[in-house]
Each structure stands twice: as C-alpha cells, then as structure tokens.
C-alpha cells in the first residue's frame, strides 16, 4: 500500500500534524516549520492561504504545549502521534474553532481520508452478489436497497437464526 501514495504530496503534507517532528521554539527552523506544507493543504482544499498560515503559526505553539502521553509518542497507545493530535483538535474544536477554523477543518479532512480501497472493493463485491444474470433488469432504487441490505444488513447466521425462531414460534402456536 505504501507504493500507492509515494507521489501524493497532499497526503505527505498532512505530516504537519506530527508532534514528533516539530523543532523546539529556540531552533531557527521553528519559524518556517511546515509553512510550505500548510500552504499546499490550504491551496488544495480551497482555503485562504494567508489565513491558514496565520492559524498554523498560532497552532505550532499550541501543539508544543499539548500534553501527549508517553505511550502514544512511543507508538504503544493504539494511536499514532498524528492521530492523537488530530482527534484532540476535533474533539476540542469548540475551543479552537474561532482562532483555528481552517486548521480544525484540515484535521477533520485528514481524519476522514480513506487510505485503502476496501470500501470500494466491498461495494463492487456486493454488486456482483446482488446483480446476477437473472436479476440484471433491476431498477436503481431496488438495486440501491438490495445493496444496502447486502452491505449493511445482518449476517447470514443471525438472519437464519431469526428465521428459524420465527418458524419454531409458528409451529408451537399450531
């Protein structure tokens, strides 16, 4: 999967949220740290670039002050450091939304990016199951309903056990 995203500068730019790569305030590189990546993200998602850069400069200081658990920094907490920062931003967006509106929006976008095609593959498999040679004249609304049931419906085991229970209830009534 790593080979798919080698040439994806936008996905690479989301690395700005990685708390392990930020230099300390005393280093000369801190002033311009990740300004290019932030500008790229703002440009790609049609945000005001200057406003986003100003928010980014403020957020750098907030991110340095974030208390990130040691197990997360070591990769043992179940979350990567980037994921932890993004979730914290989104979870506490009420306190950040006024001053860091674009940064919060970028965090939400990053958290919702799909990094695999599993959902699309699952959908294609469902279409193959539902739309067979004998059922190729289904209308769109019926096909959509059947696909929804196929993808999100109960598992076959649960369905059959419910069906058996209903049959048993009917036979005990007679």
LUMKOLKE-308157 format. One record per residue: residue number from 0; residue in one letter; y, x, z of N, C-alpha, C, O in turn. Coordinates in steps of 0.1 Angstrom, whole numbers, plus 2048, in hexadecimal, padded with zeros to 3 digits. Each point is the difference from the previous one (the first is absolute). Layout:
<nodes>
> num|residu|n.yy|n.xx|n.zz|ca.yy|ca.xx|ca.zz|c.yy|c.xx|c.zz|o.yy|o.xx|o.zz
> NUM|A|Y|X|Z|Y|X|Z|Y|X|Z|Y|X|Z $
...
</nodes>
This chain:
<nodes>
> num|residu|n.yy|n.xx|n.zz|ca.yy|ca.xx|ca.zz|c.yy|c.xx|c.zz|o.yy|o.xx|o.zz
> 0|X|7F4|808|800|80C|7F8|800|80C|809|800|80B|7FC|7FB $
> 1|X|7F5|810|80B|80B|808|800|805|804|7F3|80C|803|7FE $
> 2|X|7EB|7FE|7F8|804|803|7F2|808|7F5|7F9|808|804|7F7 $
> 3|X|7F7|7F0|80E|808|7F5|7F9|80F|801|803|808|7FC|7F7 $
> 4|X|7FC|809|814|80E|800|804|806|80D|800|80B|802|806 $
> 5|X|7EF|808|7F3|806|80D|7FF|80E|800|7FA|809|806|805 $
> 6|X|7F9|7F2|7F1|80D|7FF|7F9|808|7F4|804|808|7FA|7F8 $
> 7|X|7F7|802|815|808|7F4|804|80B|805|80A|7FE|800|80C $
> 8|X|80E|803|7EF|80A|805|808|805|7F6|80A|805|804|80B $
> 9|X|7FA|7EF|7F2|805|7F6|80A|7F7|800|80C|805|7FF|80B $
> 10|X|7EE|802|7F3|7F7|800|80B|801|80D|808|800|7FF|80D $
> 11|X|803|80C|7ED|802|80C|807|80D|7FF|808|801|806|80B $
> 12|X|809|7F3|7EF|80D|7FF|807|7FF|7F9|80D|808|801|809 $
> 13|X|7EE|7F6|7F9|7FE|7F9|80D|7FD|80A|80B|7FF|7FC|80C $
> 14|X|7FE|810|7F1|7FE|80A|80A|80C|803|808|7FF|807|80A $
> 15|X|80C|7F3|7F3|80C|802|808|7FE|7FA|80E|807|804|80A $
> 16|X|7F0|7F3|7F7|7FE|7FA|80D|7F6|808|809|7FD|7FC|80B $
> 17|X|7FE|80F|7F0|7F6|808|807|808|808|80C|808|809|7FD $
> 18|X|7F5|7F4|80F|807|806|80B|7FC|80F|803|806|807|807 $
> 19|X|7EF|7FD|7F2|7FB|80E|803|807|80A|7F7|7FF|80C|802 $
> 20|X|808|7EF|7F4|807|80A|7F6|80F|801|802|806|809|7FA $
> 21|X|7FF|7F0|80F|80F|800|802|804|80D|808|7FA|803|80A $
> 22|X|810|804|7F1|804|80C|807|808|7FC|80C|805|7F5|801 $
> 23|X|7FD|815|808|808|7FD|80C|80F|7FF|7FC|804|805|7F6 $
> 24|X|804|7F5|813|80E|7FF|7FD|807|80D|7FE|80A|801|7F9 $
> 25|X|7F1|809|80E|807|80D|7FF|7FE|808|7F3|807|809|7FD $
> 26|X|7EF|7F3|7FC|7FD|807|7F3|809|7FB|7F5|805|7F5|800 $
> 27|X|7FF|815|7F7|809|7FD|7F5|7FB|7F6|7F7|808|7F8|7FA $
> 28|X|7EB|807|804|7FA|7F6|7F6|800|7F2|805|7FE|7F7|7F9 $
> 29|X|806|807|814|800|7F2|805|80A|7F7|7F9|7FE|7F5|7FE $
> 30|X|80E|811|7FF|80B|7F8|7FA|7FC|7F9|7F3|804|7F5|7FE $
> 31|X|7F5|812|7FA|7FC|7FB|7F3|7F1|7FC|7FF|7FB|7FE|7F5 $
> 32|X|7FF|801|817|7F1|7FD|800|7FD|7F3|7F9|805|7F6|804 $
> 33|X|7F3|80A|7F2|7FB|7F5|7F8|80B|7F7|7FA|7FD|7F4|7FE $
> 34|X|80F|811|800|80A|7F8|7FA|7FC|7FC|7F1|802|7F5|7FC $
> 35|X|7F7|814|7FD|7FC|7FD|7F2|7F5|7F6|800|801|7F7|7F8 $
> 36|X|7F6|809|811|7F5|7F6|800|806|7F2|804|7FC|7F6|7FA $
> 37|X|80D|80A|80F|806|7F4|804|808|7FA|7F5|800|7F3|7FD $
> 38|X|807|815|7FB|808|7FB|7F4|7F6|7FB|7F6|803|7F6|7FA $
> 39|X|7F2|811|804|7F6|7FB|7F6|7FA|7F2|804|7FF|7F8|7F8 $
> 40|X|7FE|806|815|7FB|7F3|805|80B|7F6|7FE|7FD|7F5|7FB $
> 41|X|80F|80E|808|80B|7F6|7FF|802|7FC|7F1|802|7F4|7FD $
> 42|X|7FE|816|7FA|801|7FE|7F2|7F4|7F7|7FB|802|7F7|7F8 $
> 43|X|7F2|80D|80C|7F4|7F9|7FB|800|7F1|804|7FC|7F7|7F8 $
> 44|X|809|806|814|7FF|7F3|805|80E|7F9|7FF|802|7F6|808 $
> 45|X|806|80E|7F0|80D|7FA|7FD|809|7FE|80C|805|7F5|802 $
> 46|X|7FC|815|807|808|7FF|80C|80D|809|7FD|800|809|7F8 $
> 47|X|80A|7F4|80F|80C|808|800|7FD|80E|805|7FC|802|80B $
> 48|X|805|808|7EC|7FC|80E|804|808|806|80B|7FB|806|809 $
> 49|X|812|7F8|7F6|809|806|80A|7FE|7F9|80E|7FF|807|80A $
> 50|X|800|7EC|7F6|7FD|7F9|80C|7F3|804|806|7FE|802|80C $
> 51|X|7F7|800|7EC|7F3|804|805|801|80E|805|7F9|803|80A $
> 52|X|80E|806|7F0|802|80E|805|807|800|80D|7FC|808|809 $
> 53|X|80E|7F0|7F9|807|800|80D|7F6|7FB|80B|800|805|80B $
> 54|X|7F9|7F0|7F1|7F6|7FB|80A|7F5|80B|803|7FC|801|80B $
> 55|X|800|806|7EB|7F6|80A|802|805|80B|809|7F9|805|809 $
> 56|X|813|7FF|7F5|806|80B|809|800|7FB|80E|7FE|808|809 $
> 57|X|805|7EB|7FA|7FF|7FB|80D|7F2|7FF|805|7FD|803|80C $
> 58|X|7FA|7F9|7EC|7F2|7FE|804|7F9|80D|803|7F7|800|809 $
> 59|X|80D|80B|7F1|7FA|80D|803|802|803|80F|7F7|805|806 $
> 60|X|814|7F8|800|802|802|80E|7F8|7F6|809|7FA|804|80A $
> 61|X|805|7F0|7F1|7F8|7F6|807|7F1|805|800|7F9|7FE|80A $
> 62|X|803|807|7EB|7F2|804|7FE|7FD|80C|809|7F5|801|806 $
> 63|X|814|808|7FC|7FE|80B|809|7FF|7FB|80E|7F9|806|808 $
> 64|X|80E|7F0|7FC|7FF|7FA|80D|7F4|7F7|803|7FE|7FD|80B $
> 65|X|7FB|800|7EA|7F4|7F7|802|7F6|807|809|7FD|80C|7FD $
> 66|X|7FD|7ED|80C|7F6|805|808|7F2|7FD|7FA|7FB|7F5|802 $
> 67|X|800|814|7F6|7F3|7FE|7F9|7F5|806|809|800|80B|804 $
> 68|X|7F6|7ED|7FF|7F5|804|808|7F9|80D|7FA|7FF|801|7F4 $
> 69|X|7FD|807|815|7F9|80D|7FC|7F4|7FE|7F8|7FD|807|7F6 $
> 70|X|7FB|7EE|80E|7F4|7FE|7F8|803|7FB|7F2|7F8|803|7F7 $
> 71|X|813|7F7|806|804|7FC|7F3|804|80C|7F8|7FC|801|7F4 $
> 72|X|80B|808|812|804|80C|7F9|7F4|809|7FD|801|807|7F6 $
> 73|X|7F5|7F8|812|7F4|808|7FD|7F6|7F9|7F7|7F6|805|7FC $
> 74|X|80D|7EE|800|7F8|7F8|7F7|7F4|7FA|807|7F6|7FC|7FA $
> 75|X|80B|802|813|7F5|7FA|808|802|7F2|804|7F7|7FA|806 $
> 76|X|815|801|7F8|803|7F2|805|7FD|7F5|7F7|803|7F4|803 $
> 77|X|7F6|80F|7F1|7FD|7F5|7F7|80B|7FD|7F6|7FE|7FA|7F6 $
> 78|X|80E|80C|80D|80B|7FE|7F7|805|80E|7FC|7FF|80A|808 $
> 79|X|805|7F8|7EB|807|80C|7FD|80E|800|805|805|7F6|803 $
> 80|X|801|816|7FF|80E|800|805|809|7F8|7F7|809|7F9|805 $
> 81|X|7F6|807|7EE|808|7F9|7F7|7FE|7F1|803|80A|7F8|801 $
> 82|X|7EA|803|800|7FD|7F2|802|806|7FC|80E|805|7F5|801 $
> 83|X|7FA|813|809|806|7FD|80D|80F|7FE|7FF|805|7F6|805 $
> 84|X|802|813|7F4|80E|7FE|7FF|804|7F4|7F8|809|7F9|804 $
> 85|X|7F0|804|7F1|802|7F4|7F8|7FE|7F4|808|808|7F6|7FF $
> 86|X|7ED|809|808|7FD|7F4|808|80A|7FE|80B|804|7F5|803 $
> 87|X|801|816|803|80A|7FF|80A|80D|7FB|7FA|807|7F7|807 $
> 88|X|7FD|80E|7EE|80C|7FB|7F9|7FF|7F1|7FD|80A|7F9|803 $
> 89|X|7EB|803|7F8|7FF|7F2|7FC|7FF|7F7|80C|806|7F5|801 $
> 90|X|7F2|810|809|7FF|7F8|80D|80D|7FE|807|802|7F5|806 $
> 91|X|806|815|7FA|80D|800|807|80C|7FE|7F6|80B|805|803 $
> 92|X|7F2|7F4|7F2|80A|7FF|7F6|80D|7F8|805|80B|802|7FA $
> 93|X|7F3|7F6|810|80C|7F9|805|80B|809|805|80C|7FE|7FF $
> 94|X|7F0|80D|807|809|80A|805|805|80A|7F6|80A|806|801 $
> 95|X|7EF|7FB|7F3|804|809|7F6|806|7F9|7F4|807|807|7F8 $
> 96|X|7F7|7EC|806|804|7F9|7F4|80F|801|7FC|803|800|7F5 $
> 97|X|805|801|815|80F|800|7FD|804|80E|7FB|807|801|7F7 $
> 98|X|7F4|809|810|804|80E|7FC|7F7|806|7F6|805|80A|7F9 $
> 99|X|7EF|7F2|806|7F6|807|7F8|7F9|7F6|7F7|7F4|800|7FE $
> 100|X|813|7F7|7FC|7FB|7F5|7F8|7F7|805|7F4|7F4|7FC|7FF $
> 101|X|811|80E|7FA|7F8|805|7F4|7F4|808|805|7F6|800|7F9 $
> 102|X|80C|807|812|7F4|808|805|7F5|7F7|805|7F4|803|7FE $
> 103|X|810|7F2|808|7F6|7F7|805|7F9|7F9|7F4|7F4|7FE|800 $
> 104|X|814|7FF|7F6|7FA|7FA|7F4|7F6|80A|7F9|7F6|7FC|7FB $
> 105|X|80E|811|804|7F7|80A|7FB|7F3|801|808|7F5|802|7FA $
> 106|X|80C|7FD|813|7F5|801|809|7F6|7F4|7FD|7F4|802|7FF $
> 107|X|812|7F2|7FF|7F8|7F4|7FD|7F9|802|7F2|7F4|7FC|7FF $
> 108|X|813|80A|7F8|7FA|802|7F2|7F5|80A|802|7F5|7FE|7FA $
> 109|X|80D|80C|80D|7F6|80B|801|7F3|7FA|807|7F5|803|7FC $
> 110|X|80D|7F5|80E|7F4|7FA|807|7F8|7F6|7F8|7F5|7FE|802 $
> 111|X|812|7FC|7F3|7F9|7F7|7F8|7FA|805|7F3|7FA|7F9|7F8 $
> 112|X|809|814|806|7FA|807|7F4|7F1|800|800|7FA|805|80A $
> 113|X|7FF|7F7|7EC|7F2|801|7FF|7FD|80E|7FA|805|804|7F6 $
> 114|X|7F2|803|811|7FC|80D|7FB|7F3|800|7FA|7FA|80B|7FD $
> 115|X|800|7EA|800|7F4|7FF|7F8|800|7F4|7F8|808|7F7|802 $
> 116|X|7EF|808|7F5|7FF|7F4|7F7|7F5|7F7|804|7FB|7F8|7F8 $
> 117|X|801|809|815|7F5|7F7|805|803|7F2|7FF|7F7|7F8|7FD $
> 118|X|815|803|805|803|7F2|7FF|7FF|7FB|7F2|7FA|7F5|7FE $
> 119|X|80B|813|7F9|7FE|7FC|7F1|7F2|800|7FC|7FC|7F7|7F9 $
> 120|X|7FC|813|80C|7F2|800|7FC|7F8|7F4|806|7F8|7FA|7FA $
> 121|X|80C|803|812|7FA|7F4|807|803|7F3|7F8|7F7|7F8|7FF $
> 122|X|815|807|7FC|804|7F4|7F8|7F8|800|7F3|7FC|7F5|7FC $
> 123|X|803|816|7FE|7F9|800|7F3|7F1|7FD|802|7FA|7F9|7F8 $
> 124|X|800|80B|813|7F2|7FD|803|7FF|7F1|803|7F6|7FA|7FC $
> 125|X|814|800|80A|7FF|7F2|803|801|7F8|7F3|7F9|7F6|7FF $
> 126|X|80F|80E|7F8|801|7FA|7F3|7F3|800|7F9|7FC|7F6|7FA $
> 127|X|7FD|815|806|7F3|801|7FA|7F6|7F7|806|7F8|7FA|7F9 $
> 128|X|809|804|814|7F6|7F7|807|803|7F2|7FD|7F7|7F8|7FE $
> 129|X|816|804|802|804|7F2|7FE|800|7FC|7F2|7FA|7F5|7FC $
> 130|X|80B|812|7FB|802|7FC|7F2|7F4|806|7F8|801|80A|7F9 $
> 131|X|7F5|7EF|807|7F4|804|7F9|800|7FA|7F2|809|7F9|7FC $
> 132|X|7ED|80A|7FC|7FF|7FB|7F2|800|7F1|800|806|7FA|7F6 $
> 133|X|7F4|800|813|7FF|7F1|801|80C|7F9|806|802|7F4|7FE $
> 134|X|807|814|808|80C|7FA|806|80C|806|7FA|80A|802|807 $
> 135|X|7F6|802|7ED|80C|807|7FA|80B|7F6|7FC|80A|805|7FB $
> 136|X|7F4|7EE|806|80B|7F7|7FD|807|7FA|80C|806|7F5|7FF $
> 137|X|7FA|813|80C|807|7FB|80C|80F|800|7FE|806|809|7FA $
> 138|X|801|7ED|80B|80F|800|800|805|80A|80A|7F9|804|809 $
> 139|X|813|800|7F6|806|80B|808|800|7FC|80F|7FD|808|808 $
> 140|X|807|7EB|7FB|800|7FD|80E|7F2|7FF|807|7FF|804|80B $
> 141|X|7F7|7F8|7ED|7F3|800|805|7FB|80E|802|7F9|804|80A $
> 142|X|809|805|7EC|7FC|80E|801|807|807|80C|7FA|807|807 $
> 143|X|813|7F6|7FB|807|806|80B|7FA|7FB|80D|7FE|808|80A $
> 144|X|7FF|7EB|7F7|7F9|7FB|80D|7F3|807|802|7FD|804|80B $
> 145|X|7FB|7FC|7EB|7F2|807|801|801|80E|804|7F8|806|808 $
> 146|X|812|801|7F2|802|80F|803|804|801|80E|7FC|809|807 $
> 147|X|80D|7EE|7FE|805|801|80E|7F4|7FE|80A|7FF|807|809 $
> 148|X|7F8|7F0|7F4|7F5|7FD|808|7F6|80C|7FF|7FB|805|80A $
> 149|X|803|801|7EA|7F7|80B|7FF|805|80C|807|7F8|808|806 $
> 150|X|815|7FB|7FA|806|80C|806|802|7FE|80F|7FC|809|808 $
> 151|X|809|7EB|7FC|804|7FE|80E|7F8|7F7|808|802|7FE|80C $
> 152|X|7F4|7FC|7ED|7F8|7F6|806|7F6|805|80A|7FF|80C|802 $
> 153|X|7F9|7EC|805|7F6|804|809|7F5|808|7FA|7FD|7FF|7F4 $
> 154|X|7FD|80A|814|7F5|808|7FA|7F4|7F6|7FE|7FF|7F6|806 $
> 155|X|7F8|80E|7F1|7F5|7F8|7FC|7F7|7FC|80C|7FB|7F5|801 $
> 156|X|803|815|807|7F7|7FE|80C|806|7F5|809|7F9|7F7|804 $
> 157|X|814|809|7FE|807|7F6|808|7FF|7F3|7F9|7FD|7F6|807 $
> 158|X|806|80A|7EC|800|7F4|7F9|7F2|7F9|800|7FF|7F4|802 $
> 159|X|7F6|814|7FC|7F3|7FA|800|7FC|7FB|80E|7F9|7F6|801 $
> 160|X|80B|811|809|7FD|7FB|80E|807|7F3|803|7FB|7F8|807 $
> 161|X|811|807|7F4|808|7F3|802|7F8|7F5|7F8|7FF|7F5|805 $
> 162|X|7FD|80E|7EF|7F9|7F6|7F8|7F3|7FC|806|7FC|7F4|800 $
> 163|X|7FD|815|806|7F3|7FD|807|803|7F8|80C|7F8|7F6|802 $
> 164|X|812|80D|806|804|7F8|80C|803|7F1|7FC|7FC|7F7|806 $
> 165|X|80B|808|7EE|803|7F2|7FC|7F4|7F9|7FC|7FE|7F4|803 $
> 166|X|7F9|813|7F6|7F3|7F9|7FC|7F8|7FC|80C|7FA|7F6|801 $
> 167|X|805|813|809|7F9|7FD|80C|806|7F4|808|7F8|7F8|805 $
> 168|X|815|807|7FB|807|7F5|807|7FC|7F3|7F8|7FE|7F6|807 $
> 169|X|802|80A|7EC|7FD|7F4|7F8|7F2|7FC|803|7FD|7F4|801 $
> 170|X|7F9|815|800|7F2|7FD|802|7FE|7FB|80E|7F7|7F8|802 $
> 171|X|810|80D|807|7FE|7FB|80E|806|7F2|802|7FC|7F9|809 $
> 172|X|80E|804|7EF|806|7F2|801|7F6|7F6|7FB|7FF|7F5|805 $
> 173|X|7FA|80E|7F0|7F6|7F7|7FA|7F5|7FE|80A|7F7|7F9|7FD $
</nodes>
